[in-house]
Amino acid sequence: ANHAGVRGPAYRLVLRLAVQEPAAAVRLSRRHLSCLTSSDHAVQRSAITHAPEVALLCASAAPAIFTTLLRLARSGSELAKEHLLRATRAGLAYHCQQAR
């Protein structure tokens, strides 16, 4: 989406679709990775913000998402640091629930 006011609801809609359709989750994760490395800072910020949810939805893409967030955090992005920590906590909580 081209406008920041549209990106949030668009992400929520696509994430909802990905939950219902596993093939959509794979397509979403591929597109999400390209948004994480976008030169458009607004697109990149939206992708960083939604990274934890995408990583949980598509386990095969989680390593690439975590690696990209870590690279962005190391380059000084406070937003990437915050959401990398959030994604890590969410992943640990999910796996702890699955182990019960």
C-alpha positions in Angstrom: 0.0 0.0 0.0 1.2 3.5 -0.8 -0.2 5.4 2.1 0.7 4.8 5.8 -2.9 5.0 6.8 -3.7 2.1 4.5 -0.7 -0.1 5.3 -1.7 -1.1 8.8 -5.2 -2.3 7.9 -3.8 -3.9 4.7 -1.3 -5.9 6.8 -4.0 -7.0 9.2 -6.2 -8.1 6.4 -3.4 -10.0 4.7 -2.3 -11.6 8.0 -5.9 -12.8 8.5 -6.0 -14.3 5.1 -2.6 -16.0 5.7 -4.0 -17.7 8.8 -6.8 -19.2 6.8 -4.7 -20.1 3.7 -1.2 -21.6 4.3 -0.1 -20.9 0.7 -0.9 -17.3 1.2 1.4 -17.2 4.3 4.3 -18.3 2.1 3.6 -15.6 -0.5 3.1 -13.0 2.3 6.5 -13.9 3.8 8.3 -13.5 0.5 6.8 -10.1 -0.1 7.4 -9.1 3.5 11.1 -9.9 3.2 11.3 -7.5 0.2 9.5 -4.8 2.2 12.0 -5.3 5.1 14.8 -4.4 2.8 12.9 -1.6 0.9 14.6 1.7 0.3 11.2 3.4 1.2 11.6 4.0 4.9 7.8 4.1 5.5 7.4 0.7 3.8 10.3 -0.7 5.8 8.9 0.6 9.1 5.6 -1.1 8.5 7.3 -4.3 7.6 9.5 -4.1 10.8 6.4 -3.5 12.9 4.5 -6.6 11.5 7.6 -8.9 11.4 6.7 -10.8 14.6 3.3 -11.8 13.2 4.7 -12.8 9.8 7.4 -14.9 11.5 4.8 -16.8 13.5 2.6 -17.4 10.5 5.3 -18.8 8.3 7.9 -20.7 10.1 10.0 -21.4 7.0 10.5 -17.6 6.6 11.2 -16.9 10.3 15.0 -17.4 10.1 15.3 -14.9 7.2 13.0 -12.4 9.0 15.0 -12.7 12.2 18.3 -12.3 10.3 17.1 -9.2 8.5 15.7 -7.7 11.7 19.1 -8.4 13.4 21.0 -6.8 10.6 18.7 -3.7 10.8 19.1 -3.6 14.6 22.9 -3.8 14.3 22.8 -0.9 11.8 21.2 1.3 14.5 17.4 0.9 13.9 15.8 1.2 17.3 12.5 0.0 15.8 14.1 -3.2 14.5 15.6 -3.8 18.0 12.3 -3.4 19.6 10.4 -5.7 17.2 13.3 -8.3 17.1 12.8 -8.6 20.9 9.0 -8.7 20.5 9.3 -11.4 17.8 11.7 -13.5 19.9 9.3 -13.3 22.9 6.3 -14.2 20.8 8.1 -17.2 19.3 9.2 -18.4 22.7 5.7 -18.1 24.1 4.3 -19.9 21.1 6.7 -22.8 21.4 6.2 -23.0 25.2 2.4 -23.3 24.6 3.0 -26.0 22.0 5.2 -28.0 24.4 2.4 -28.3 27.0 
